[in-house]
Amino acid sequence: MKNGIDCIPIKLYSPNILHQLDIVGPRYLSKGKKFFSFNLIDAFSNMIKIKAYPGKRGIFVTDSLVSAWQVLGIPKYLQVDNGLSFKGSNRHPRTFGVVIKLCLYLGVEIIFIPEAEPWRQGVIEKFNDVYDKMFFRTQVFSDLAHLKEESLVFENFHNHNHCYSKLKGKTPYIIHRSKRKKLLSKNFDLYKGYIPFKDGKVSFIRLTNQEGKVRFFSETFLVDKDLVHEYVKGTIFTKSGLLKFYYDKKVIKIYNYEVSRH
C-alpha cells in the first residue's frame, strides 16, 4: 500500500471528494499566548481554509469545519490523524465525539490515518510547510484577533494566486470553482443544540501487529493472524451495527459494533 487511503480507494477526479484537516500547534504569539491553527485543504484543488483557536477541543474542530464547508462545500471524505480532538474519548470508544457526529450528520465519511504516520496526510503537510514559511514566520502577531485577520488575508492570497504544477499552473480557486459545490448553509449553527445522531460510516486505516491485530480508539481487534504487518481498513457501519475489515478491497473480518446514539 502506497498511502493510507489506497484500500478505500479514493479517486480524486474533482473538488470535494477528499478534504484533509490538520491542527498546527501549539504556536505562540508575541505576548506568549498560545494558539492552534486548524488547516484544511481540498486534496484535488488545493483550496484551503484556515482558522486559529486558543485550544484544540472538539468544539473548535467542528467550528472550523462548519466555516470551511460553508465556503468550500461539503466533501465525501474527511481525512484526519488520531488526535483526541477528532476522536472524542478513549474512555468511551463507542460513544462518538462531536467531530464524528458532525461528519455523520452531514454525510461525510471520516477516515483516521494510521497511527504515528503523519506523511499519510501528504497534501496538508506540504501546505503546513507553506503556512509556516510564507505566513507565520514572516510577521509578528499582536494577539489572536490580529492573527485571525491576517490568516484570512493569507488564505485569500493563496487560493487566488498560488499556482500549482499539478493544476497545470492554475490556482486553487480557479480549479475549485469549476465544479458545482454542495455548500453548508450559512444558517447552520452548532450552538443551538447538540448534533443529532445520524447513521453513516466511520473508517480507519491500521497496520496490523505481529499477531495480526489492530487498535482503534482503546479497543483491540483480531483481523487475521496470518496478516502480519499489513495495512487494513476498518469501517464502522452504524446502521447495521457492524465493523468490517478490508484487505486488498475484500472483506476479511466482521465484528458486531453497536455505538451509542446519544
C-alpha positions in Angstrom: 0.0 0.0 0.0 1.5 3.3 -1.0 -0.6 5.5 1.3 -3.3 5.4 3.9 -6.3 5.7 1.6 -5.4 3.2 -1.1 -7.6 0.4 0.2 -10.8 2.5 0.0 -9.9 3.5 -2.8 -10.4 7.3 -3.3 -10.3 8.6 -6.9 -9.6 12.3 -6.9 -11.4 13.4 -10.1 -12.9 16.7 -8.8 -13.0 19.0 -5.8 -14.8 18.0 -2.6 -14.0 14.3 -2.9 -11.4 14.4 -0.1 -10.5 17.1 2.5 -7.5 16.7 4.8 -7.5 18.5 8.1 -4.6 19.1 10.5 -4.0 21.1 13.6 -0.8 23.0 13.7 0.4 24.0 17.1 0.8 25.0 19.8 2.4 28.1 18.4 2.9 31.3 20.3 2.0 34.9 19.7 4.2 37.9 20.6 3.0 38.1 24.2 3.4 34.3 24.8 -0.2 33.4 24.2 -0.6 30.0 22.5 -2.8 29.2 19.6 -3.6 26.4 17.2 -4.2 26.8 13.5 -6.8 24.4 12.0 -5.7 23.9 8.4 -8.0 22.3 5.9 -7.2 21.6 2.2 -9.1 20.1 -0.7 -6.8 17.3 -1.9 -7.8 17.9 -5.6 -7.9 21.7 -5.9 -5.6 22.6 -3.0 -8.1 25.2 -2.0 -7.6 25.9 1.7 -9.5 27.2 4.7 -7.5 28.1 7.9 -8.7 29.3 11.2 -6.9 29.9 14.6 -8.2 29.0 18.0 -6.9 29.3 21.6 -7.2 25.5 22.1 -7.9 22.3 20.1 -11.0 20.9 21.7 -13.6 19.1 19.6 -15.9 22.1 19.5 -13.2 24.2 17.9 -12.7 21.5 15.3 -16.4 21.4 14.4 -16.5 25.2 14.3 -13.6 25.2 11.8 -15.3 22.5 9.7 -18.5 24.4 9.5 -16.6 27.6 8.5 -14.7 25.6 5.8 -17.7 23.7 4.4 -19.8 26.9 4.1 -17.1 28.2 1.7 -15.5 25.1 0.0 -18.5 22.8 0.1 -19.1 19.5 1.9 -16.7 16.7 0.9 -17.4 13.0 0.6 -14.4 12.1 2.8 -12.6 13.9 5.6 -9.2 12.6 6.5 -7.6 13.3 9.9 -5.0 11.9 12.3 -5.8 10.1 15.6 -5.8 13.1 18.0 -8.4 13.2 20.7 -9.7 16.4 19.2 -11.0 14.3 16.3 -11.9 11.1 18.1 -13.6 12.2 21.2 -12.6 10.0 24.1 -10.6 6.8 24.5 -12.5 6.0 27.7 -15.8 5.6 25.8 -14.7 4.3 22.4 -18.2 3.6 21.1 -19.6 7.0 22.1 -18.6 9.3 19.3 -17.4 12.9 19.9 -18.8 16.0 18.2 -16.4 15.8 15.2 -17.5 12.3 14.2 -21.2 13.2 14.9 -20.9 16.3 12.7 -19.5 14.2 9.9 -22.2 11.6 10.2 -24.9 14.3 10.3 -23.6 15.8 7.1 -23.0 12.5 5.3 -19.2 12.8 5.4 -17.2 9.6 5.9 -14.3 10.5 8.3 -11.1 8.5 7.8 -8.5 8.1 10.5 -5.0 7.6 9.1 -2.6 5.0 10.5 -1.2 6.0 13.9 2.1 7.8 14.0 2.2 8.2 10.2 1.7 11.9 9.5 3.0 11.6 5.9 -0.3 9.9 5.1 -1.6 13.5 5.2 0.7 14.5 2.4 -1.3 17.3 0.8 -2.0 19.2 4.0 1.5 18.5 5.4 3.0 20.3 2.3 0.7 23.2 2.8 1.6 23.4 6.5 5.2 24.0 5.4 4.0 26.8 3.2 1.9 28.2 6.1 5.0 28.2 8.3 7.5 29.7 5.9 5.3 32.1 4.0 3.0 33.3 6.7 3.7 32.5 10.4 7.4 33.3 10.3 7.1 36.4 8.2 5.4 38.7 10.6 4.6 39.4 14.3 1.0 39.0 15.5 -0.1 41.1 18.5 -2.9 38.9 19.6 -5.3 36.2 18.4 -7.7 38.7 16.7 -4.7 40.0 14.7 -3.7 36.5 13.7 -7.2 35.6 12.6 -7.4 38.8 10.5 -4.0 38.1 8.8 -4.9 34.4 8.3 -7.8 35.4 6.1 -5.6 37.6 4.1 -3.1 34.8 3.6 -5.8 32.3 2.8 -7.3 34.6 0.1 -3.8 35.2 -1.4 -3.0 31.5 -1.5 -6.3 30.5 -3.1 -6.3 33.2 -5.8 -2.5 33.4 -6.5 -0.6 30.3 -5.6 -0.2 28.3 -8.8 0.5 24.5 -8.6 2.1 22.3 -11.2 -0.4 19.6 -10.6 -3.1 22.1 -11.5 -1.2 22.9 -14.7 -0.4 26.4 -13.5 -3.9 27.2 -12.4 -4.8 28.5 -8.9 -6.8 26.5 -6.4 -9.7 29.0 -6.7 -10.0 28.5 -10.5 -10.0 24.7 -10.1 -12.3 24.6 -7.2 -15.0 26.9 -8.7 -15.0 24.8 -11.9 -17.3 22.2 -10.3 -20.7 22.7 -8.6 -20.4 22.5 -4.8 -22.8 21.4 -2.1 -22.3 24.3 0.4 -23.2 24.0 4.0 -25.9 26.5 4.8 -24.8 29.8 6.3 -27.6 29.3 8.8 -26.1 26.1 10.1 -25.5 26.8 13.8 -23.6 24.4 16.1 -24.5 26.4 19.2 -28.3 26.0 19.2 -28.1 22.5 20.5 -26.4 19.1 20.3 -25.7 17.4 17.0 -28.4 14.7 16.4 -27.1 11.2 15.7 -27.3 10.1 12.1 -26.3 6.8 10.6 -23.3 6.6 8.4 -19.7 5.3 8.1 -16.6 5.9 10.1 -13.3 4.4 8.7 -9.7 4.0 9.9 -6.5 2.6 8.4 -4.3 0.5 10.6 -1.1 -1.5 10.4 -1.5 -5.0 11.9 0.9 -6.0 14.6 2.8 -9.3 14.9 -0.4 -11.1 16.0 -2.5 -9.7 13.1 -4.3 -7.3 15.5 -5.1 -3.6 15.3 -6.2 -0.9 17.7 -8.9 1.6 17.2 -9.6 4.1 20.0 -8.9 2.0 23.1 -10.1 -1.4 21.7 -8.0 -4.2 20.0 -9.4 -6.4 17.2 -8.0 -9.5 15.7 -8.1 -9.1 12.0 -6.2 -12.1 10.7 -3.4 -13.9 12.4 -1.8 -14.5 9.0 -1.8 -10.8 8.1 1.2 -9.6 10.0 2.4 -6.0 9.5 -0.1 -5.3 6.7 -2.3 -2.3 6.2 -6.1 -2.9 6.6 -9.1 -0.7 6.5 -11.8 -0.9 9.2 -15.2 0.7 8.5 -17.9 1.0 11.1 -21.5 0.9 9.7 -23.6 2.5 12.4 -27.0 1.5 10.9 -26.2 -2.2 10.9 -24.0 -2.1 13.9 -21.1 -3.8 12.2 -17.3 -3.2 11.9 -15.9 -4.6 8.7 -12.2 -5.1 8.0 -10.9 -4.9 4.4 -7.7 -6.1 2.9 -7.0 -5.7 -0.8 -10.6 -4.4 -1.1 -12.0 -7.6 0.2 -13.9 -8.1 3.5 -11.8 -10.4 5.7 -13.4 -9.9 9.2 -16.7 -8.7 10.6 -17.5 -7.7 14.2 -20.7 -6.6 15.8 -20.1 -3.0 16.8 -23.0 -1.2 18.4 -22.4 2.5 19.0 -24.1 4.9 21.5 -26.6 7.2 19.8 -26.5 9.8 22.4 
